[in-house]
Amino acid sequence: MSQWLFDLGNTRLKYAPLQQAAAGPVAVWAHQDQQRPLPDPEQLPGGEVAWLASVADMALREQLRERLLQRFDRVELAVSTAGCGRLRSGYAQPDKLGVDRYLALLACADTPRDCLLVGVGTALTVDLLAGDGQHHGGLIAPSPTSMRQAIHAKARHLPVEGGHIVDFADNTLDALASGSLAAALGLIQRSRERASVRLGRMPELVIHGGGAGPLLPYLLDARHVPTLVLDGLARWALHHSRPSR
């Protein structure tokens, strides 16, 4: 049975075949950088089931769903719930937890160890997961890229790209690059410290997302899992599979 996993984010579509309890080789479509926001149906894989997770706007999600229905027998949409497997959501309203964060937590919940999950995309998200599967909530902030874009939107002469990372910059471009990165690293460090106070032990740092690369040299003990959301979607699929018609 051919099943595929689709993760539609705010800037990229990622998809991969479902291989046992994880994602196979990942393909990426940067929909914000294309004149066509989504692949044509014939450019997409096909099969029996497409498992879809989306934090993009509803119109784009529905466009993708319609295209997938031309390629698959059915499309199943992942949603955040109070629990799945060992995972127990820490949100007062579990359905309000972003499905990308939920699936990242689900991917880690099978392993009985404390984790601080950091997702770097349009937003910088931080979530604390205890080894017993209990989610202790999280934080959302702009990613370094979004910080640069926000400053540029208010001050058009300040560019969104460029600059070198230094401790104390002697020019504006380096100051922008270094400041946005340092702000993200500071949030991660503080979150890890507060997590250790809450749990009584230091959690493992797990980082994922398309914008993780620039942070990794400064987080040497982090475990980088680029496919974390898709791996969580694979686990969602295993928990919610139903017999073929």
N, C-alpha and C positions, 0 to 999 in steps of 0.2 A: 504494500500500500504506500503510495507516494504522498508524503505530507511535507509541507513547507511552513517556515516561520517567517513572519513579516513584522518588522518594527518600524513604524512610521513616526519619526521625530519631527521637530520643528524645522530642521535643516536637511535631514538625510532620511532616505529609506534604506533600511538594511534588511536583507533576506538571506535565508540559508535553509538547506534541507534539514528535516528533523532526523537525527541519527541517534537512536536509543533515547537517552535522557539529556541530550545536549544538542547544540547547533553544529552543523557541519560547516563547510567552507562558506564564508560570508561574501555576498556581493553588496555593493553600495551604490546608491543613486543620490547625488547631491541635488535635491529638487529645488533649492533656492538658487542654484547656479545654472539652471537649465531654462531655456525658453519653454520647453515642455516640462511642467512640474512633475509629471509622473511618466514612467515608461509606458509605451503602447502595449496593449494586451499581448501581442505576439512576441514582445521582448521579455515577458515574464514567464517563469516556469509554470508548469501545470501538473495536475494530479487529482487526488481525491479530496484532500482537506487542506485549506489554507488557514493557519492560525494567525490572527492579526491582533497586534497591540498598537495603539496610537495615542499620542499626546498632541498631535497636530489638530488644526481646526477641523470642525465637523465636515465642512464641505470637501476638504481634501481627503479626509478619511473615507467619505462616501464615494468619491471618485475612484479611489483605490479599490474599495470593496466591489464596486460595479465591474471594474476590470478583472479583478480576481475571479468573480463569478463566471466570467467568460472562459476561465482557464481551469477552474476547479469545480468539483461536484458540490462542495459547500464551503462556506467561509465562517469560521468561528471567531468571535470577538472576545478577547480577554478583558476582564474587569477586575477591579480591586474588591476583595471581600474581607470579612472578618478573620478568615483563616483558610489555610490550604496546606495540607500535609502538617509539618511541624510548625509552620509559620502562624503566628497570631499577631494581627495588626495592632499597633499602638494608637491608631487614630480613633477619636471619639465617634466619628462617622467614617467607617472604613472605606466606603465607596468614594470618598473625597481624596484619598491618597492617590497621587499620580500613578498610573498603571506601570510606567517605566520604573519608578522607585519600588513599587510592589513586586514586580517581577525580579528585579535585582535582589531584593530581600529573599524571595522564594528560591532563587538560585543558590543562596548561601545557607538557607535554613536547614538543609539536609545534614550539614556538618555541624556537630556540637561544639562550636567555638564562638567566642565573642568577636563581632566584626563591627567596624565602623566603615560603612559603605559611602564612598564619595563618587558621585556622577558629575562629569564635566561636559556640558553641552552648551545650549543656550543659557541654561541656569547651572549654578553649582549647587548640588544637593548633597546633604549629609544625613545619614540614617544610622541609628544605633540598633544593632541586633544582638541579643544575648544568646549564649550557647544553648539555652533551652528553647529557642525559637520565638521568644518574645521580642517584638519590636518596641523600642522605647521612644519612638518619635524621631523627628529630625528637623532640619533647617533648609531653607532655600535662599540663595543669594545670587547675584549676577556672576556669571563666569568671567574670567579675565577678558575674553573677547567681547562679551556684552558690556563690560565696564568701559572698554575703549569706545565701543559704538555709542554708548550713552553720553560720554563726554563729547564725542564728535558731533552728536545731534544738537548739543547746546552750544558748542564752540567749533564751528566748521573748520577753523584753521588748525585744529589739533587732529592729526591723522589717526585712523583706526588701526594702522599696521606700522611695523618698523620699530627700531630701537633695540638696544642691548640690555641684558639683565646685569645690573650692578647694585652694590649696596647703597651708594649715594651718588645720584647722577649729577653730571655737570652740564646737561642739556635736556631740553624738554622731551625729546623723543625717547631717550633712555629712561627719563623719569616716568613717562607714561607706561612704558613696557614693564619697568621694574615695580612700579607702584601697584599696578593691577595684579601682577603675579604675586607680590608680597601680601596683598589683601586676601587673596584666595588661600595662600599657604597659612596665613595667620588664623583664618577661620578653621581650617582643618586642624591645626595644632591645638587651638583652644578647645575645639570639639572633642578631640582625643583626650585631652586632659580632663575635661568635665565627664567624659564617658568613664574614665578610670576611677573617678571619684564615685560615680553612681554605682558602678559594678564592683568596685573594690579590686580591680585588676585592669591591665592595659589591653584593650581590644586590638585585634589584628586590623590593619588598614588595608582595605580593598578598594581599588580605584578603577573606574571604567568611564566610557564615553569618548566621543570623537575629539574632545579638547583636552584629553588627559596628558598628551605627550609633553607639553612644555613644563608640566608640574613634576613629572617623574624623576628628573635628575635631583630634585630637592626632597624627594620622599623615598629614600633608598630602601626603607624596610617595607614599602607598600607592595602588595600583590596586585599586579595589573592584569585584569581580565576583560579584554576588549569585547568579548561576546556575552557579557554577564546578563544583559536584558534578554537576549535571544535564548540563552541557556535557561533562564527563568521561564520564558514562554514555552520552552520544551517541557519543563516540569509541569506547567499549567496544562499543556496538552495531554500529558500522561494521566493527570488527575481528572480530566474532563472529557476524555475520549468516550465516544459512544459507538455502538456497533454500526457497521455499514448498512445502508438500506438495501 
